[in-house]
Amino acid sequence: MRLGLALACATALLATKAPGQANGPATLVTTPDGSRCLLLPNASFPHVTWTVATLADPWLEPPGLEGLTAAVAEASLAGTWRTGSADGPRERQALLDQEDTVRALLAAPGDAAIRERAMALAKLLPELARPQAFRAQLADLPAHGVEVVWRDGMVAIQMTTLSDSIERVAAQWLEWREDTALRTLASTWPAVVTRLNTNLDLDPAGRVRSELLALALPSHPMSRQLDRPNRPLPTRREAQDGWQSRMHPTVAIHVLVGDFDPVAARDALQRTFRNTAMPTPTPVLLPPVRAITSTRRATVAGCAQPTTACAFVVPEAADPALVETALRWFAGGPSSVLGRAVAARSKGATVRASAPWPPAPLGRSLFVVEGIGGTPHDGMADLILETARKVASMKLTENDLWPAVQSRQRSFAAVANDPRWLGLDLARGALRWPTATPGPKPPTMVDAAALQRLLQGVFAGQPVVVEGRP
């Protein structure tokens, strides 16, 4: 109620107060503890949307515990040892005891003494935990709409607050970050595993992509994302390490979007984010991407529908706007160059492309093109490669690229009109392309010659081809 009243009053006052802070450029602030905070003042959004995001690629998580970042983010919403516990030290010990007891019970399920101890702990823990206290404290800030968003290799915690509450929210996040209890891990982990397995089951190209990766980038840790998590439950130590490694101030990014004074926000963040007791994460180095020297082909049986994937090495880091335009122009749906070519030969087939895949710093990875379904599907690989060769020899003009640019503009407009979507988009850009200038960038026409050189460099290399069959 207090939160709803505060936000309602703030909205009502917009009609009588002086205009909100003038819109300004995005600024990246680094605080004394190393936190990176991207500030985007925008008076068209009456409140402040706060996004805390971190990458959650499988190679950043322990083997067999893919999805751990999302699980601990969800569990963190149940509070800290200070907020949400009737007796922090006692609850901490009880959770550790419960973990040991469950392990002992699995080893000796018929032991009556162990079962009795497990039942006693199951009764004690609800008496010690106050998981709703943390959300109530967030509401008092006020902060509402607190949720975890997990997609595209990124996990984010989002909330909406008021401009004069920024320092209070920062102080709450500091406690959240440093002292999270993860008391509901036992329920959040199974939910994450179910979602991962469902995504694998629903992806028609999952098995094809797994083989594609094995041929193009052997031993790449991305292959773990294409397997199912094989651990029943992380230990509390593993969960705590996962939280600390992904939410460390030098790893996560804060994005604030809305009607606020950027100078006052910067000063508040600088005052609050001064120190951390979290250990500095060890950098994870991906294997180098090497040129493919000969065409590699494989066939995978047992796919849900016919699927053909071709992968090319991206020869060098490229402007992400250039890469996105190239994807949409070449294989971004039925109106793309490849989409039209495929439709002329294969009824009901769809096409898609992704790059960089797997995600990699500065985009040095693979350019993947897929044809899915359709009758007849035979010859799809040859059609994709033939179309790629034709594109490499074309002389592109701006007129050729306008449909792809306009597609990007429509996507940007949808994102830019929603502060939560915008916060996620800005966070993803800052995490994936840390050397790029931060801030929303309305798509404009790209250099046609530069895009042509990019595609020529990509398609000049040898491909990896994987054909999936039912």
C-alpha positions in Angstrom: 0.0 0.0 0.0 2.8 2.5 0.9 4.5 1.8 -2.4 1.4 2.1 -4.5 0.5 5.4 -2.7 4.0 6.8 -3.2 4.0 6.0 -6.9 0.5 7.2 -7.4 1.2 10.5 -5.7 4.4 10.9 -7.8 2.5 10.4 -11.0 -0.2 12.8 -10.0 2.4 15.5 -9.2 3.8 15.3 -12.7 1.0 17.6 -13.9 1.8 20.3 -11.4 5.6 20.1 -10.8 8.2 21.6 -12.9 9.2 19.5 -15.9 11.3 16.4 -15.1 15.0 16.4 -15.5 16.0 17.1 -19.1 16.8 14.1 -21.2 20.5 13.6 -21.4 23.1 11.2 -22.8 24.0 7.9 -21.1 26.9 8.2 -18.8 28.9 5.3 -17.3 30.0 5.8 -13.7 32.5 3.6 -11.9 32.2 3.7 -8.1 35.0 3.2 -5.6 34.2 -0.5 -5.2 34.4 -1.1 -9.0 30.7 -1.1 -9.7 29.8 0.1 -13.2 26.6 2.2 -13.3 25.0 3.3 -16.6 22.8 6.3 -16.1 20.2 7.3 -18.7 18.0 10.2 -17.6 14.7 10.3 -19.6 11.9 12.5 -18.4 9.3 10.6 -20.5 9.5 7.7 -18.0 8.0 9.1 -14.7 9.9 6.7 -12.4 13.3 5.1 -12.3 13.8 1.6 -13.6 16.9 -0.1 -12.0 18.4 -3.1 -13.7 21.3 -5.1 -12.2 22.6 -7.5 -14.8 25.3 -10.1 -15.3 26.3 -12.6 -17.9 25.3 -16.2 -17.3 27.0 -18.0 -20.2 27.5 -21.7 -19.4 31.3 -21.4 -19.3 30.9 -18.9 -16.4 29.2 -21.6 -14.2 30.4 -24.8 -12.7 30.1 -27.9 -14.9 26.8 -29.7 -14.4 25.3 -26.5 -12.7 24.4 -24.6 -15.8 21.7 -22.2 -14.8 23.2 -21.5 -11.4 23.3 -17.8 -11.9 19.5 -17.6 -12.5 18.8 -19.9 -9.6 20.8 -17.9 -7.1 19.3 -14.6 -8.4 15.8 -16.0 -7.8 16.8 -17.3 -4.3 18.3 -13.9 -3.4 14.8 -12.4 -3.4 14.1 -14.2 -0.1 16.5 -11.9 1.7 19.7 -11.6 3.5 21.1 -12.8 6.8 20.2 -9.4 8.3 16.8 -8.9 6.6 14.6 -12.0 6.4 15.9 -14.1 9.3 14.8 -14.3 12.9 18.3 -15.4 13.9 20.9 -15.2 11.1 23.7 -17.3 12.7 21.3 -20.0 13.8 19.5 -20.2 10.5 22.8 -20.3 8.6 24.0 -23.2 10.7 20.6 -25.0 10.3 20.8 -24.7 6.5 24.3 -26.2 6.5 23.1 -29.0 8.9 20.1 -29.7 6.6 22.5 -30.0 3.6 24.6 -32.5 5.5 21.6 -34.4 6.7 20.1 -34.7 3.2 23.4 -36.1 1.9 23.6 -38.6 4.8 20.0 -39.6 4.1 20.7 -40.3 0.5 23.6 -42.5 1.6 21.6 -44.3 4.2 17.8 -43.9 3.5 16.9 -46.5 6.1 18.6 -44.8 9.1 15.9 -43.7 11.5 18.1 -41.3 13.4 19.0 -39.4 10.2 15.3 -39.2 9.2 14.4 -37.9 12.6 17.1 -35.2 12.3 15.9 -34.2 8.9 12.3 -33.8 10.1 13.5 -31.7 13.1 15.4 -29.4 10.7 12.5 -29.2 8.3 10.4 -27.9 11.3 13.0 -25.5 12.6 13.9 -23.7 9.4 10.5 -22.1 8.8 10.6 -20.7 12.3 13.9 -19.0 11.6 13.2 -17.7 8.1 11.2 -14.5 7.3 11.5 -14.5 3.5 8.7 -11.9 3.0 10.5 -9.4 5.2 13.0 -8.6 2.5 10.3 -7.8 -0.1 8.5 -5.7 2.5 11.6 -3.7 3.1 12.0 -3.2 -0.6 8.4 -1.9 -0.8 9.2 0.6 2.0 12.0 2.2 -0.1 9.8 2.3 -2.3 10.8 -0.3 -4.9 8.2 -2.4 -6.8 8.0 -4.9 -9.6 11.1 -6.7 -8.3 11.7 -9.6 -10.7 14.4 -11.8 -12.2 14.7 -11.8 -16.0 16.8 -14.6 -17.6 17.4 -14.8 -21.3 20.1 -14.6 -24.0 22.9 -15.6 -21.7 22.1 -12.8 -19.2 20.4 -12.7 -15.8 19.0 -9.4 -14.5 17.2 -8.3 -11.4 14.9 -5.4 -12.1 12.8 -3.0 -10.0 11.1 0.4 -10.2 11.7 3.2 -7.7 11.6 7.0 -7.3 14.4 9.4 -8.0 14.7 10.5 -4.4 15.0 6.8 -3.3 18.1 6.0 -5.4 20.5 6.2 -2.5 18.2 4.0 -0.3 17.9 1.4 -3.0 21.7 1.5 -3.5 22.2 0.8 0.2 19.7 -2.0 0.1 21.5 -3.5 -2.9 24.8 -3.3 -1.0 23.3 -5.5 1.8 21.7 -7.7 -0.8 25.0 -8.2 -2.7 27.2 -8.7 0.3 25.0 -10.7 2.6 22.5 -12.7 0.6 21.2 -15.8 2.3 20.0 -17.9 -0.7 17.6 -19.6 1.7 15.2 -20.8 -1.0 17.8 -22.4 -3.3 16.2 -25.8 -2.8 13.1 -24.6 -4.6 14.6 -22.3 -7.2 17.1 -24.8 -8.6 14.6 -27.4 -9.7 12.5 -24.7 -11.4 15.6 -23.5 -13.4 16.5 -27.1 -14.4 12.9 -27.6 -15.7 13.1 -24.4 -17.7 16.5 -25.4 -19.2 15.3 -28.8 -20.2 12.1 -27.4 -21.6 14.1 -25.0 -23.8 16.3 -27.8 -25.0 13.2 -29.9 -25.9 11.5 -27.1 -27.7 14.5 -26.0 -29.8 14.3 -27.8 -33.2 17.9 -27.1 -33.9 19.3 -28.0 -30.5 21.0 -31.3 -31.5 22.2 -29.8 -34.8 23.8 -26.9 -33.0 25.5 -29.3 -30.6 27.2 -31.1 -33.5 27.9 -27.8 -35.2 29.8 -26.6 -32.2 31.7 -29.8 -31.9 33.0 -29.5 -35.5 33.6 -25.8 -35.6 34.9 -25.1 -32.1 36.0 -28.3 -30.5 36.2 -28.2 -26.7 34.3 -24.9 -26.5 32.5 -24.7 -23.1 29.3 -23.6 -24.9 28.7 -27.3 -25.5 27.6 -27.5 -21.8 24.6 -25.3 -22.5 23.4 -27.8 -25.1 23.5 -30.6 -22.4 21.1 -31.1 -19.5 22.2 -30.0 -16.0 23.2 -33.2 -14.2 23.5 -32.2 -10.6 20.5 -32.7 -8.3 21.2 -29.5 -6.2 24.2 -27.2 -5.8 25.9 -27.1 -2.4 25.4 -23.9 -0.4 29.1 -23.2 -0.9 28.8 -23.6 -4.7 25.7 -21.4 -4.7 27.4 -18.7 -2.6 30.5 -18.8 -4.9 28.2 -18.6 -7.9 26.4 -15.5 -6.5 29.7 -13.8 -5.6 31.4 -14.5 -8.9 28.5 -13.2 -11.0 27.4 -10.3 -8.8 30.8 -9.0 -8.0 30.9 -5.2 -8.6 33.4 -5.5 -11.4 31.4 -8.1 -13.2 27.7 -6.9 -13.0 26.3 -3.7 -14.4 23.7 -1.3 -13.0 21.5 0.5 -15.5 19.2 3.3 -14.3 16.6 4.7 -16.7 14.0 7.3 -16.0 13.3 10.8 -14.6 16.2 11.6 -12.3 19.1 14.0 -11.9 22.2 12.2 -13.2 24.6 14.3 -11.1 22.6 13.5 -7.8 22.4 9.9 -8.8 26.1 9.7 -9.5 27.0 11.2 -6.2 24.6 8.9 -4.3 26.1 5.8 -6.0 29.6 7.0 -5.3 28.8 7.5 -1.6 27.2 4.1 -1.3 29.2 1.7 -3.4 32.6 2.1 -1.7 33.8 -1.3 -0.6 33.1 -5.0 -1.1 34.2 -8.1 0.8 33.4 -10.4 -2.2 36.5 -12.2 -3.6 37.6 -11.0 -7.1 36.4 -13.5 -9.7 39.0 -15.4 -11.7 38.7 -14.3 -15.4 37.4 -17.0 -17.7 39.4 -17.3 -21.0 37.6 -18.7 -24.0 39.6 -20.9 -26.5 40.8 -18.9 -29.5 38.6 -19.0 -32.7 40.7 -20.4 -35.5 40.0 -20.3 -39.2 38.3 -23.5 -40.6 40.7 -24.9 -43.2 38.4 -27.4 -44.9 34.6 -27.9 -45.3 33.4 -30.2 -42.4 30.1 -32.0 -42.7 28.0 -34.2 -40.5 24.5 -35.7 -40.3 22.5 -35.9 -37.1 19.5 -38.3 -36.8 16.5 -38.1 -34.6 15.7 -34.4 -35.0 12.2 -33.2 -34.5 12.2 -31.8 -38.1 14.7 -31.5 -40.9 17.2 -28.8 -40.0 20.3 -27.7 -41.8 22.9 -25.4 -40.2 26.0 -23.8 -41.7 28.6 -22.0 -39.7 31.3 -19.6 -40.8 34.1 -18.0 -38.7 33.7 -14.3 -38.2 37.3 -13.2 -39.2 37.6 -10.2 -37.0 35.7 -8.1 -34.5 33.0 -5.9 -36.1 30.6 -3.2 -35.2 27.6 -4.9 -33.6 25.2 -2.7 -35.7 26.9 -3.9 -38.8 26.6 -7.5 -37.7 22.9 -7.2 -36.7 22.1 -5.6 -40.1 24.0 -8.3 -41.9 22.0 -11.0 -40.1 18.7 -9.4 -40.9 19.5 -8.7 -44.5 20.9 -12.1 -45.3 18.7 -14.5 -43.3 16.4 -12.5 -41.1 13.1 -14.1 -42.0 11.0 -14.7 -45.1 11.8 -11.3 -46.7 15.6 -11.7 -46.4 17.9 -12.7 -49.2 18.1 -16.3 -48.1 14.5 -16.3 -47.0 13.3 -15.6 -50.5 15.7 -18.1 -52.0 14.5 -20.8 -49.7 10.8 -20.1 -50.2 11.3 -20.4 -53.9 12.5 -24.0 -53.5 11.1 -25.4 -50.2 7.5 -24.9 -49.2 7.1 -24.1 -45.5 10.8 -23.7 -44.6 12.0 -21.0 -42.3 15.4 -19.4 -42.1 17.3 -17.7 -39.3 20.9 -16.5 -38.6 22.8 -15.6 -35.4 26.2 -14.0 -34.7 28.2 -14.0 -32.8 27.4 -17.5 -31.7 28.4 -18.7 -29.2 28.4 -15.2 -27.6 32.0 -14.0 -27.2 33.7 -10.7 -26.2 33.7 -8.3 -29.1 31.9 -10.8 -31.3 34.8 -13.0 -32.3 32.9 -16.2 -32.9 30.7 -17.9 -35.5 28.2 -16.7 -38.1 25.5 -19.4 -38.1 22.8 -19.8 -40.8 19.9 -22.3 -40.4 17.2 -23.6 -42.6 14.4 -25.4 -40.7 11.7 -27.6 -42.0 10.2 -27.3 -45.5 9.4 -29.7 -48.3 11.6 -30.7 -50.0 14.4 -30.1 -47.5 17.0 -32.0 -49.4 19.6 -29.7 -50.9 19.1 -27.0 -48.2 22.8 -26.9 -47.4 23.8 -26.4 -51.0 21.2 -23.6 -51.3 22.5 -21.8 -48.3 26.1 -22.1 -49.5 25.2 -21.1 -53.0 23.3 -18.0 -51.8 26.3 -17.1 -49.5 28.7 -17.2 -52.4 26.4 -15.0 -54.5 26.1 -12.5 -51.7 29.9 -12.3 -51.3 30.2 -11.3 -55.0 27.4 -8.7 -54.9 28.0 -4.9 -54.8 25.6 -3.7 -52.1 23.9 -0.3 -52.0 22.0 1.5 -49.3 18.8 0.6 -51.2 19.5 -3.1 -50.7 20.0 -2.6 -47.0 17.0 -0.4 -46.2 14.6 -3.3 -45.3 17.1 -4.7 -42.8 17.7 -1.2 -41.3 14.0 -0.6 -41.0 13.6 -3.9 -39.3 16.2 -2.9 -36.7 14.4 0.5 -36.3 11.1 -1.2 -35.5 12.8 -3.5 -32.9 14.5 -0.5 -31.4 11.3 1.5 -31.1 9.6 -1.3 -29.3 12.5 -1.5 -26.8 13.0 2.2 -26.4 9.4 2.8 -25.4 9.6 0.4 -22.4 12.1 1.3 -19.6 12.5 -2.3 -18.5 13.2 -3.6 -22.0 15.5 -0.6 -22.5 17.3 -1.3 -19.3 17.9 -4.9 -20.4 19.1 -3.9 -23.8 21.5 -1.4 -22.4 22.8 -3.9 -19.9 23.3 -6.5 -22.6 25.2 -4.1 -24.8 27.5 -3.0 -22.0 28.3 -6.5 -21.0 28.7 -8.0 -24.4 30.6 -5.0 -26.0 32.4 -3.3 -23.0 34.5 -1.1 -25.3 31.5 0.3 -27.2 30.1 3.8 -26.4 27.3 3.2 -23.9 23.7 4.3 -24.5 20.8 3.7 -26.7 21.6 4.1 -30.4 18.6 4.5 -32.8 19.6 2.4 -35.9 20.7 4.3 -38.9 21.9 3.2 -42.3 25.2 1.4 -42.1 28.1 1.7 -44.5 27.1 -0.6 -47.4 30.7 -1.2 -48.4 31.7 -2.1 -44.8 28.8 -4.6 -44.6 29.8 -6.1 -47.9 33.4 -6.5 -46.7 32.1 -8.2 -43.5 30.0 -10.7 -45.5 32.9 -11.3 -48.0 35.2 -12.1 -45.0 32.7 -14.4 -43.4 31.7 -16.3 -46.5 35.2 -16.6 -47.9 36.0 -19.1 -45.2 35.3 -22.8 -45.2 32.0 -23.7 -43.7 30.9 -26.3 -41.2 27.6 -28.0 -42.3 25.4 -30.1 -40.2 22.2 -31.7 -41.5 19.6 -32.9 -39.0 17.1 -35.6 -40.0 14.0 -36.9 -38.2 
